[in-house]
Amino acid sequence: GRGHDFHFSDLIVTSDAEIALRGAFDGGNGIITIIGTGSIALGNPNGDDLVRCGGWGIELDDEGSGAWIGREGLTAVVRAIDGRGKKTALTNVIADAYPSINIEQPRTIVKAYGEGAFQYHSLSPFVMQCAVEGDPICLDIIDRSAAHLLELPLALVPNFKEKQVEVALMGGIVENDTLLADKLKEKINKHKSLKLIDAKSTALIGALAMGSELIAEMN
């Protein structure tokens, strides 16, 4: 019938988001901030309506994401090579990781990227490693990442009636005890309007909960 003329891709995006939210808050309201290659926050202020912030892709935004961290790292490396920026330990770490890069011939970085030797997000673990080891340039990148990621849930808070909105973090870069996770959690805990929680259950359990409801509706 007429009710079914939606795009399949729209359904997937919405259902993934709904499933993740349903899983994180056991059907309650809150915001999930998903940080992977990209970064996005999703909320369900009224239970059904979805609000979103971020998720624009690395060309436009995705600030604080794995791809953004990698790109900022690479920018810091080329600035250091030019003498525009301070030296960073990341330069040698990246050169050691990719044989096609030769720091004596810095343009090999551009060539390596163009030929797909690495992607931005694959550099983010190196940035994190250098930050943990105390490299000031990389520490600054991780600090800025946490500040950008905090903006995502904060921007969604006005959609909620609650004075304090629950936030769950998802994605390997924050689910593990990384420096970025520590910094982001610290920032969230300083905000009275946000309450950090552990996602109650995985997205899969949320999917099963939604699935059983849909089946119930169909019968």
C-alpha positions in Angstrom: 0.0 0.0 0.0 0.8 3.7 0.0 2.4 3.5 3.5 5.5 1.7 2.2 7.0 4.2 -0.2 10.0 5.0 2.0 13.7 4.5 1.0 15.4 1.4 2.3 18.5 3.5 3.3 16.3 5.8 5.5 14.9 2.8 7.2 18.3 1.4 8.0 19.7 4.6 9.4 16.7 5.2 11.6 16.3 1.6 12.7 20.1 1.4 13.6 19.8 4.5 15.7 16.5 3.4 17.3 18.0 0.0 18.1 21.1 1.5 19.7 19.0 3.9 21.8 16.6 1.1 22.8 19.5 -1.0 23.8 21.3 1.7 25.7 18.4 2.9 27.9 16.2 -0.1 28.2 13.4 1.8 26.4 14.0 5.0 28.4 15.1 8.4 27.1 18.7 9.5 26.7 21.5 10.3 24.3 24.0 7.9 22.8 27.3 9.4 21.6 28.8 7.0 19.1 32.5 7.6 18.4 34.2 5.5 15.7 35.7 6.5 12.4 33.0 9.2 12.5 31.1 10.9 15.4 27.4 11.3 16.1 25.0 11.8 19.0 21.4 10.5 18.9 18.6 11.1 21.3 15.0 10.1 21.8 13.5 12.9 23.9 9.9 11.7 23.6 10.6 8.0 23.3 9.8 8.0 19.5 11.2 11.1 17.9 14.9 10.9 17.0 17.2 13.9 17.3 20.7 13.9 16.0 23.9 15.9 16.1 27.1 15.3 14.1 27.5 12.5 11.7 28.4 14.8 8.7 31.4 12.9 7.5 35.1 13.8 7.7 35.0 16.2 4.7 32.6 18.5 6.5 33.0 17.8 10.2 33.1 14.6 12.3 35.1 16.5 14.9 36.7 14.4 17.6 36.2 11.1 15.7 38.9 8.6 14.9 39.2 10.0 11.4 39.5 13.5 12.7 42.2 12.5 15.3 44.2 10.9 12.5 43.8 13.8 10.1 44.8 16.3 12.9 47.8 14.1 13.6 48.9 14.2 10.0 48.4 17.9 9.8 50.6 18.3 12.9 53.3 16.1 11.2 53.4 18.2 8.0 53.4 21.5 10.0 56.4 20.2 12.0 58.2 19.2 8.8 57.6 22.7 7.3 58.7 24.4 10.5 55.3 26.0 11.0 54.5 23.8 14.0 56.4 22.3 16.9 58.1 18.9 16.4 56.1 15.9 17.3 57.0 12.3 18.1 54.2 11.3 15.8 56.4 12.0 12.7 58.8 9.1 13.3 56.0 6.8 14.6 54.1 7.2 11.3 57.2 6.9 9.2 58.1 3.7 11.0 54.6 2.3 10.5 54.5 2.8 6.7 57.5 1.8 4.7 56.4 3.9 1.7 56.9 7.1 3.8 60.4 8.6 3.8 60.7 11.7 6.1 63.8 12.8 4.1 61.4 13.1 1.2 58.3 14.5 3.0 56.0 14.5 -0.1 56.0 10.7 0.2 53.4 11.2 2.9 51.0 12.7 0.2 51.8 9.9 -2.2 51.2 7.2 0.5 47.9 8.8 1.4 46.9 9.1 -2.3 47.7 5.5 -2.9 45.7 4.3 0.1 48.6 3.1 2.2 46.6 4.4 5.2 43.3 6.1 6.0 42.9 8.9 8.6 41.2 6.7 11.2 44.0 4.1 11.0 46.4 6.8 12.3 44.4 7.6 15.4 45.9 4.8 17.5 49.4 6.3 16.8 48.2 9.8 17.9 46.8 8.2 21.1 50.0 6.3 21.7 52.1 9.5 21.4 49.7 11.4 23.6 50.0 8.7 26.3 53.7 8.9 26.1 53.5 12.6 26.7 53.9 14.2 23.3 52.4 17.7 23.8 51.2 18.0 20.2 49.3 14.7 20.4 48.0 15.4 23.9 46.5 18.7 22.5 44.8 16.7 19.7 43.2 14.3 22.2 42.2 17.2 24.4 40.5 19.0 21.5 38.9 15.7 20.5 37.2 15.3 23.9 36.0 19.0 23.8 34.4 18.5 20.4 32.8 15.2 21.4 31.3 16.8 24.5 29.6 19.4 22.2 27.5 16.6 20.6 25.4 15.5 23.5 25.3 19.0 24.9 23.7 20.3 21.7 20.8 17.7 22.1 20.0 18.5 25.8 17.6 21.4 25.0 15.3 18.8 23.2 14.7 17.0 26.5 12.3 18.0 29.3 14.6 16.4 32.0 17.0 18.7 33.8 19.6 16.0 33.6 19.9 13.8 30.5 21.5 10.3 30.6 24.4 9.9 28.1 25.9 6.6 27.1 29.2 6.4 25.1 29.6 3.8 22.3 32.4 2.8 20.0 35.8 1.1 20.6 37.7 4.4 21.0 35.7 5.2 24.2 34.4 1.8 25.4 38.0 0.8 26.1 40.0 2.6 28.8 41.7 5.0 26.4 43.1 8.4 27.3 40.3 9.9 25.1 37.6 8.0 27.1 39.1 9.4 30.4 39.2 12.9 29.1 35.7 12.8 27.7 34.1 11.2 30.8 35.8 13.8 33.0 34.2 16.6 30.8 30.8 15.0 30.9 30.9 14.6 34.7 31.5 18.3 35.0 28.2 19.1 33.3 25.1 19.2 35.5 22.9 18.7 32.5 24.5 15.3 31.6 24.6 12.1 33.5 27.1 9.5 32.2 25.8 5.9 32.3 27.0 2.6 31.0 24.8 1.4 28.1 22.3 -0.9 29.8 22.6 -3.6 27.2 24.1 -4.0 23.7 22.4 -2.7 20.6 21.7 -6.4 19.7 19.4 -6.8 22.8 17.7 -3.5 21.7 17.2 -5.0 18.3 15.6 -8.1 19.8 13.3 -6.0 22.0 12.2 -4.0 18.9 11.9 -7.2 16.8 9.6 -8.9 19.3 7.4 -5.8 19.5 7.1 -5.6 15.7 6.2 -9.3 15.6 3.5 -8.7 18.3 2.1 -5.8 16.2 2.0 -8.0 13.0 0.1 -10.9 14.7 
